Amino acid sequence: MQIDTNQDRLWATLMELGAENVLAFAVEPVGGLATGAQMLFEDYANRVREICTKHGVYLVYDEILCGTGRTGRFLASHAWPDAHVEIVVLAKGLGSGYTPLSAALLPATMVDELADLTGFNFSHTYSANPVACATGMAVLDECERHGLVAAAGERGATLKTRLQKLADKHPCIGDIRGEGLLMAVELVTDRETKTSYPASFPPTEHVRICGLEHGLIIYSRRTANGRYGDWFMVAPPLTITEDECDEMIARLDATLSDCEFAAQTHMAEGIG
């Protein structure tokens, strides 16, 4: 998958629009299915931080998916000490999927300024819902009690090593990327050239169907009609154990074997 990481495009856009007309720049530290767990490089994050600081633009990290410990740190962006931001947005894992809950993290200086201006308005329909907030507190307590953030980093490192071993066996694996328990496996017809599968054989559909036959629910769908490649997510619960990692890899091994056989049959029939 080829992604343009030219951070100076941000500078050029600010010059075009006028920095005084831009309030904030938002970006995901680690993407989800849309990018296949594509990560920001540290030098990219540092350069973006530098540009935003110079031009008075707030930098916002969208950690709705990658935050709350999934990457092995409570915030994925904690990996870049020189690129901290003004605002971090959290959701999803904050309620562990039990209840819809989101939050915005801001420094005290910004909170104090807002309090002096308009204060914090809790009169919206869903704001400060006590049941949702209680769930969020329980989730954070469980994460701390069981050390789930650190465990996500450890299990993620183990899974990445095992996925790399699968890549030695399965030529359809073109790349493994991501961090902690938020990873993606790219599917290709040729690992050297990173050639994508033809439109007539969407591998995301086949790996999802084959996965179900082997007891796996695989999050995978073709994005942008395969223009930037094909992949599926590897994002098990933060509570996954070593034994469960072994079982998941074994089931994924069988899944990929079936998917490769289906692709070979498809190509042999000359359908593609």
LOMIPA-340997 format. One line per 5 residues: their letters; for each residue z, y negated, x negated of N, C-alpha, C. Coordinates in steps of 0.05 Angstrom, whole numbers. Each point is the difference from the previous one (the first is absolute). Example, Ala and Ser with C-alpha at 12.3 -4.5 7.8 and 13.67 -1.06 7.14 Angstrom:
2
as> 156/114/-264/0/-24/18/0/-24/-18  -14/-21/7/1/-24/-16/14/-22/15
//
This chain:
272
mqidt> 0/24/-17/0/-24/17/0/-25/-18  -19/-18/4/-2/-24/-15/10/-24/16  21/-14/-10/10/-23/14/-1/-24/-19  -10/-22/10/-1/-24/-16/28/-12/-3  11/0/-24/27/-10/-5/-1/-26/-15
nqdrl> -21/-16/4/-2/-25/-14/19/-21/13  24/-2/-11/20/-17/12/-8/-30/-1  -19/-7/-18/-9/-27/-2/-16/-9/25  -8/20/16/-13/-7/26/20/-16/17  26/7/-3/20/-15/15/0/-29/-9
watlm> -1/-5/-25/-1/-27/-11/-25/-15/11  -23/14/-2/-25/-12/9/1/-7/30  12/18/16/2/-5/29/19/-24/5  21/-2/-15/18/-22/3/-13/-27/-6  -17/1/-21/-15/-24/-7/-20/-7/22
elgae> -12/20/12/-20/-5/21/13/-11/25  23/12/8/13/-9/25/18/-24/-4  9/-4/-25/21/-20/-5/27/13/2  14/2/-22/26/14/0/19/-12/20  -2/-26/6/18/-13/19/-5/11/29
nvlaf> -22/14/4/-7/11/26/8/29/3  11/12/-21/7/28/0/30/3/-1  11/13/20/29/4/1/10/23/-17  -14/23/3/10/24/-13/-23/20/-6  5/17/-20/-18/22/-7/15/26/4
avepv> -10/18/17/14/25/5/-15/24/-11  14/19/-10/-13/24/-12/19/23/1  -11/25/2/16/24/-1/3/9/-29  24/5/-10/4/11/-27/-13/28/-3  4/16/20/-13/27/1/-12/3/29
gglat> -25/5/1/-14/2/26/6/26/14  -9/1/25/2/25/15/-26/13/2  -7/10/24/-25/15/3/-25/-17/-4  2/-26/6/-23/-17/-2/-11/-1/-28  18/2/-20/-9/-1/-28/5/26/-15
gaqml> 13/19/13/6/25/-14/22/-4/-21  22/-14/8/23/-4/-18/-8/-15/-26  -20/-17/3/-8/-16/-24/23/-19/-7  7/-1/-26/22/-16/-10/-9/-25/-14  16/-21/2/-6/-23/-17/8/6/-29
fedya> -16/-10/-18/8/2/-28/20/-22/-6  18/4/-20/21/-19/-5/-12/-27/-10  -21/1/-17/-11/-25/-9/-14/-15/23  -10/14/19/-12/-12/24/22/-15/15  22/14/5/22/-11/15/12/-25/-14
nrvre> 2/2/-27/10/-22/-15/-18/-25/1  -26/5/-1/-20/-22/1/0/-13/28  2/16/21/1/-11/27/25/-17/3  23/10/-10/25/-15/0/-3/-27/-14  -13/1/-23/-5/-25/-15/-17/-20/15
ictkh> -21/10/13/-18/-18/15/14/-12/24  15/17/14/14/-10/24/21/-21/-8  15/5/-21/20/-18/-9/-12/-27/-8  -22/1/-14/-13/-24/-10/-10/-18/23  -9/13/21/-12/-15/22/18/-3/25
gvylv> 25/8/-3/19/-3/22/-6/17/25  -11/24/-5/-7/19/22/21/22/0  11/6/24/19/21/2/-14/27/-4  14/18/-15/-11/27/-4/16/19/18  -14/15/16/13/19/19/-9/28/-6
ydeil> 20/18/-3/-6/28/-3/3/15/27  -21/12/8/0/17/24/10/28/-8  26/5/5/11/26/-7/8/15/25  -15/-5/21/4/14/25/-2/30/-4  -19/9/-16/-4/28/-5/14/9/-25
cgtgr> -3/-15/-22/10/10/-26/29/-7/-6  13/-16/18/27/-8/-6/21/20/10  25/-8/0/23/16/8/1/27/-15  -6/-1/-26/6/22/-17/-23/20/-4  -22/-2/14/-20/21/-1/-12/4/-28
tgrfl> -2/-21/-16/-12/3/-26/20/7/-22  26/4/8/20/6/-20/16/-25/-8  -7/-23/11/16/-24/-2/3/-11/29  21/-15/5/3/-9/28/-24/-17/8  -9/-17/-19/-25/-15/4/-19/9/-22
ashaw> -24/7/8/-21/8/-20/-4/-22/-21  2/-25/9/-5/-23/-18/22/-4/-20  22/14/2/21/-1/-21/-11/10/-27  -23/13/1/-12/10/-25/-10/-23/-18  -3/-24/12/-11/-23/-15/21/-22/-1
pdahv> 17/0/-19/22/-20/-1/-10/-29/-3  -24/-4/-11/-11/-27/-4/-17/-9/24  -1/16/21/-18/-7/22/15/1/27  25/-8/0/15/-1/24/-11/-21/19  5/4/26/-13/-17/20/20/-15/17
eivvl> -11/-18/17/17/-15/18/8/16/25  -19/17/9/5/15/25/-9/29/-3  16/18/10/-8/28/2/3/8/29  -20/14/11/0/9/27/4/30/1  20/9/15/6/29/2/-2/9/29
akglg> -6/26/4/0/12/26/-2/31/-4  -10/14/20/-5/29/-2/24/15/-11  2/4/-26/22/16/-11/27/-12/5  1/-26/6/26/-13/5/13/12/25  -16/10/19/11/13/23/-4/30/-1
sgytp> -11/10/-22/-5/29/-5/-17/12/22  -16/-16/14/-17/11/21/15/4/27  26/-4/0/16/5/25/-3/-23/19  -3/-24/-10/-1/-23/17/-16/-22/-14  -15/-16/15/-15/-22/-13/19/-21/-10
lsaal> -2/-6/-26/17/-19/-13/-15/-13/-23  2/-26/-3/-12/-13/-22/19/-22/-10  -5/-10/-24/17/-20/-12/-15/-16/-20  8/-25/-4/-12/-16/-22/23/-8/-19  -4/5/-25/20/-7/-21/-8/-26/-13
lpatm> 18/-19/0/-5/-27/-12/24/-7/-18  -5/-17/-20/23/-9/-17/17/-20/15  25/-3/-8/18/-17/14/-10/-29/1  -14/-9/-20/-9/-28/0/-20/-5/23  -17/19/5/-19/-3/23/14/3/27
vdela> 20/18/1/15/4/25/16/-25/6  13/-12/-20/15/-24/5/-17/-23/9  -24/-2/-12/-18/-22/8/-9/4/29  -6/25/8/-8/5/27/23/-5/20  24/7/-8/23/-4/17/5/-30/5
dltgf> -6/-16/-20/3/-29/3/-21/-12/18  -23/13/1/-23/-11/16/2/9/29  -3/25/5/0/10/28/20/23/5  11/10/-21/18/23/3/-16/25/5  14/22/7/-12/26/5/2/5/30
nfsht> -23/3/13/-1/3/29/0/30/7  21/9/14/2/28/7/-7/5/30  -14/-18/12/-5/2/29/-26/14/7  -15/9/-20/-25/15/6/7/27/12  -19/12/14/6/24/16/12/23/-17
ysanp> -11/5/-24/10/23/-15/17/-7/-24  5/-26/-5/15/-7/-24/29/9/2  9/10/-23/28/8/-3/9/20/21  -18/18/7/8/21/19/22/17/-12  23/2/13/23/13/-12/-4/30/-5
vacat> -15/14/16/-5/28/-4/-17/4/-25  -21/-16/-2/-18/2/-24/15/-8/-25  17/-21/1/15/-8/-23/20/21/-9  13/13/20/19/22/-6/-15/23/-14  -24/6/10/-16/21/-13/-6/-7/-29
gmavl> -8/-25/-4/-6/-9/-28/24/2/-18  23/-7/10/25/2/-16/6/29/-7  -4/18/20/5/28/-5/-20/12/-20  -25/-9/1/-20/9/-19/8/-8/-28  7/-25/-4/8/-10/-26/25/14/-11
decer> 19/6/18/24/15/-8/-7/28/-9  -18/13/14/-8/27/-8/-16/0/-26  -16/-20/-4/-15/-2/-25/19/-3/-24  21/-16/4/19/-3/-21/18/24/-4  8/12/22/19/23/-1/-13/24/-14
hglva> -26/4/6/-14/24/-12/-17/-7/-24  1/-25/-9/-16/-7/-23/-30/4/4  -10/-7/24/-28/6/7/-20/-17/-15  7/-24/-8/-19/-16/-15/-6/12/-27  22/7/-15/-4/13/-26/-14/27/3
aager> 7/14/22/-12/27/4/-30/-3/5  -8/-22/14/-29/-4/4/-15/-4/-26  13/-13/-19/-13/-3/-26/-2/27/-15  21/15/1/1/26/-13/-20/20/13  1/2/26/-18/18/14/-29/-9/-3
gatlk> -4/-26/0/-27/-10/-3/-12/7/-27  17/-2/-21/-10/7/-27/-6/30/-1  16/17/13/-5/28/1/-25/7/15  -4/-13/23/-24/5/16/-25/-9/-14  2/-23/-14/-24/-10/-14/-9/20/-22
trlqk> 20/11/-14/-6/20/-21/-13/25/12  10/8/23/-11/24/13/-27/-5/12  -4/-25/10/-27/-7/10/-20/-1/-23  8/-9/-23/-18/-1/-23/-7/29/-9  18/18/3/-6/29/-5/-20/10/20
ladkh> 3/-8/25/-20/7/21/-27/-10/-7  -1/-24/-12/-25/-13/-7/-15/17/-21  16/14/-17/-13/17/-20/-14/24/13  10/8/23/-10/23/15/-22/-8/19  2/-24/12/-18/-8/21/-17/-24/-9
pcigd> -26/5/-5/-17/-22/-9/-5/-21/21  8/5/25/-4/-21/21/20/-23/-3  20/3/-17/20/-21/-4/-10/-19/-21  -6/-25/9/-10/-19/-19/21/-18/-12  21/-5/14/21/-18/-10/26/5/16
irgeg> 22/-5/-14/26/1/13/14/-26/-7  8/-15/21/11/-26/-6/24/-6/19  15/-20/-7/23/-7/16/25/2/-16  23/-2/14/26/-1/-13/20/13/18  19/15/-12/21/12/15/-11/19/22
llmav> 10/-3/24/-10/16/22/-20/-15/17  -17/-16/-13/-22/-13/13/-24/3/-18  -15/22/3/-22/7/-17/-25/6/17  -23/1/-13/-24/8/13/-17/17/-20  -15/18/12/-18/18/-16/-28/-7/9
elvtd> -16/-8/-20/-28/-7/6/-17/25/-1  -19/2/19/-18/23/2/-28/-7/-8  -12/15/-18/-27/-6/-11/-16/25/-3  -27/-3/-2/-17/23/-5/-3/4/-30  4/-21/-16/-2/2/-29/21/-18/-13
retkt> 18/13/-14/23/-15/-12/-9/-20/-21  -20/7/-15/-9/-18/-22/-13/-26/11  -17/3/20/-14/-23/12/15/-12/24  20/14/9/15/-8/24/-18/-3/25  -20/18/1/-19/-1/22/14/8/26
sypas> -5/-16/21/13/6/26/-16/22/15  13/11/19/-13/20/18/-20/-14/18  -21/14/8/-20/-13/18/12/-5/27  -13/-17/15/9/-7/27/1/24/18  -17/20/-5/-1/24/17/24/18/-4
fppte> 15/-4/-22/23/16/-5/24/-18/-7  13/-11/21/24/-17/-6/24/17/-9  7/-1/-25/21/18/-11/27/-6/13  4/-25/9/26/-7/11/5/16/26  -21/5/15/4/16/25/4/29/-7
hvric> -14/10/-20/2/28/-7/27/6/-12  10/-18/-18/26/6/-12/22/-2/21  -3/-17/19/20/-2/22/1/25/17  -24/10/7/-2/24/17/10/25/-16  -9/2/-25/8/23/-17/31/-1/-4
glehg> 10/-25/-3/29/-3/-4/16/11/24  -10/-6/24/14/10/24/1/31/0  -22/12/-9/-1/29/-1/20/12/-20  9/-17/-19/20/10/-20/27/-14/4  4/-11/24/26/-11/7/6/-27/-12
liiys> -20/-15/-6/4/-27/-11/-12/-21/20  15/-21/4/-11/-23/15/-8/-21/-22  -26/-3/-4/-10/-17/-21/-11/-26/12  10/-22/-11/-9/-26/9/-25/-7/-15  -23/1/14/-26/-4/-13/-20/-8/20
rrtan> -15/-20/-6/-24/-8/16/-19/-16/-17  -25/0/6/-20/-13/-16/3/-31/4  2/-14/-22/3/-29/1/-26/-14/-8  -8/-20/15/-25/-15/-6/-24/18/-3  -1/22/16/-22/19/-1/-3/12/-28
grygd> 22/2/-14/-1/13/-27/-12/-18/-22  -3/-25/6/-13/-19/-19/16/0/-27  26/1/2/16/-2/-25/13/27/-7  -10/21/12/10/27/-7/16/12/24  10/24/-4/15/15/20/26/10/-12
wfmva> 21/0/16/26/9/-10/18/8/23  22/13/-8/21/6/20/27/-7/-13  19/-6/17/26/-9/-9/19/24/-6  17/-4/-20/22/19/-6/25/-17/2  13/1/22/24/-18/5/20/15/17
pplti> 13/21/-12/20/16/15/25/-17/5  19/10/16/25/-14/5/16/-3/-26  16/-21/-1/16/-4/-24/21/22/-4  5/16/21/20/21/-1/-12/26/-11  -26/1/-7/-12/25/-9/14/11/-24
tedec> 3/27/0/14/14/-22/-21/11/-20  11/10/-23/-18/12/-20/-14/24/12  14/17/15/-12/24/12/-22/-8/19  5/-21/16/-20/-10/19/-24/-11/-14  4/-13/-23/-22/-9/-16/-18/23/-9
demia> 13/22/-9/-15/24/-8/-16/11/23  12/1/24/-14/11/23/-23/-18/8  4/-26/-1/-21/-19/8/-24/3/-19  5/2/-26/-21/3/-20/-16/26/5  15/21/6/-13/26/5/-19/-2/24
rldat> 10/-12/21/-16/-4/25/-24/-18/-6  4/-21/-16/-22/-18/-7/-21/14/-17  9/17/-17/-18/16/-17/-19/16/18  11/14/19/-16/16/18/-18/-18/17  10/-23/8/-16/-19/16/-25/-9/-15
lsdce> 4/-8/-25/-22/-10/-17/-20/23/-5  9/24/-4/-18/22/-4/-18/4/24  11/-2/24/-16/3/24/-19/-23/4  9/-24/-7/-17/-24/2/-23/2/-19  5/9/-24/-22/2/-20/-20/21/9
faaqt> 10/22/11/-18/21/10/-18/-10/22  12/-16/18/-15/-12/22/-21/-19/-11  7/-15/-20/-20/-19/-12/-22/15/-14  6/21/-14/-21/16/-14/-19/13/20  11/10/22/-16/12/21/-18/-21/13
hmaeg> 11/-23/4/-16/-23/12/-23/-7/-18  5/-3/-26/-21/-8/-19/-21/22/-2  9/25/-1/-18/23/-3/-19/1/24  9/-8/23/-17/1/24/-19/-24/1  4/-18/-20/-19/-23/-2/4/-20/22
ig> 24/-1/12/5/-18/22/3/-29/-11  12/-2/-24/5/-27/-11/-24/-12/-12
//
